[in-house]
Amino acid sequence: MFADSRFCALQMFLMKSSEQIGLKMHQHNPGSKTNKVIGAVIVIKLVVTSYFSCQFVGSWINYYQQTANTYPTSLPWVSTKTDCEHRGKEWRNEKCWDSEHSMLF
């Protein structure tokens, strides 16, 4: 009880002191129009950012699914069937073919 009375006295002293120097104590009103507008702006930014983040991640997933496919290509620096087969590639139509070529190569 003694601590409560000291707290109240301190609070009264601070309020009087602030009024003397021209400060006014404002209470926070969570239902004010300004707070509602700020909350709406934050929600809109969150939704827009989430949308573009999902689009970005989706495009990367699609890119890596496409590049995971392999495409056969000829190796022009390999000119003999023996050299081609020694490398583990396929000799076809007088060319050495690499069937494991990736688009990222």
C-alpha positions as CSV (number, residue, x, y, z in Angstrom):
1,M,0.0,0.0,0.0
2,F,2.9,2.3,0.8
3,A,4.3,1.7,-2.7
4,D,1.0,2.4,-4.3
5,S,0.7,5.8,-2.7
6,R,4.3,6.7,-3.7
7,F,3.5,5.6,-7.3
8,C,0.4,7.8,-7.3
9,A,2.3,10.7,-5.9
10,L,5.0,10.3,-8.5
11,Q,2.4,10.1,-11.3
12,M,0.7,13.3,-10.1
13,F,4.0,15.1,-9.8
14,L,4.9,14.1,-13.4
15,M,1.5,15.2,-14.8
16,K,1.7,18.6,-13.1
17,S,5.3,19.0,-14.2
18,S,4.4,18.2,-17.8
19,E,1.5,20.6,-17.8
20,Q,3.7,23.4,-16.4
21,I,6.2,23.0,-19.3
22,G,3.4,22.8,-21.9
23,L,3.2,19.0,-22.5
24,K,-0.1,17.2,-22.6
25,M,-0.5,13.6,-21.8
26,H,-2.3,11.8,-24.7
27,Q,-4.0,8.5,-24.3
28,H,-3.5,5.9,-27.0
29,N,-6.8,5.2,-28.8
30,P,-6.5,1.9,-30.7
31,G,-9.8,2.5,-32.6
32,S,-8.9,5.8,-34.1
33,K,-9.3,6.4,-37.8
34,T,-5.5,7.0,-38.3
35,N,-4.7,3.6,-36.7
36,K,-7.3,1.9,-39.0
37,V,-5.8,3.5,-42.1
38,I,-2.3,2.5,-41.0
39,G,-3.4,-1.1,-40.3
40,A,-5.2,-1.3,-43.8
41,V,-2.0,0.0,-45.5
42,I,0.1,-2.6,-43.7
43,V,-2.3,-5.4,-44.6
44,I,-2.4,-4.3,-48.3
45,K,1.4,-4.2,-48.4
46,L,1.6,-7.7,-46.9
47,V,-0.8,-9.1,-49.4
48,V,1.0,-7.5,-52.4
49,T,4.4,-8.6,-51.2
50,S,3.2,-12.1,-50.6
51,Y,1.7,-12.3,-54.1
52,F,4.9,-11.2,-55.8
53,S,7.0,-13.4,-53.6
54,C,4.9,-16.4,-54.6
55,Q,5.2,-15.4,-58.3
56,F,9.0,-15.1,-57.9
57,V,9.3,-18.5,-56.2
58,G,7.0,-20.1,-58.7
59,S,9.0,-18.8,-61.7
60,W,12.2,-20.3,-60.2
61,I,10.5,-23.6,-59.6
62,N,9.3,-23.6,-63.2
63,Y,12.8,-22.7,-64.5
64,Y,14.5,-25.5,-62.6
65,Q,11.9,-28.0,-63.8
66,Q,12.6,-27.1,-67.4
67,T,16.3,-27.0,-67.0
68,A,16.3,-30.4,-65.2
69,N,15.4,-32.0,-68.6
70,T,18.3,-33.2,-70.7
71,Y,18.7,-32.5,-74.4
72,P,21.0,-34.5,-76.7
73,T,23.7,-32.5,-78.4
74,S,26.6,-33.3,-80.6
75,L,30.2,-32.8,-79.5
76,P,32.1,-31.3,-82.4
77,W,35.5,-31.7,-80.8
78,V,35.1,-35.5,-80.7
79,S,35.6,-36.7,-84.3
80,T,36.1,-40.5,-84.0
81,K,33.8,-43.3,-82.9
82,T,36.5,-44.8,-80.6
83,D,37.0,-41.5,-78.8
84,C,33.3,-41.0,-78.5
85,E,32.6,-44.4,-77.0
86,H,35.6,-44.1,-74.7
87,R,33.9,-41.0,-73.2
88,G,30.7,-43.0,-72.7
89,K,28.8,-41.1,-75.4
90,E,26.8,-42.4,-78.4
91,W,28.1,-42.4,-82.0
92,R,25.3,-41.7,-84.5
93,N,25.2,-40.2,-88.0
94,E,29.0,-39.7,-88.0
95,K,28.7,-37.5,-84.8
96,C,29.3,-38.0,-81.1
97,W,26.1,-37.4,-79.2
98,D,25.9,-36.5,-75.5
99,S,22.4,-37.3,-74.3
100,E,22.9,-35.8,-70.8
101,H,23.4,-32.2,-71.9
102,S,21.6,-29.7,-69.7
103,M,20.4,-26.2,-70.6
104,L,22.6,-24.9,-67.8
105,F,25.8,-26.1,-69.6
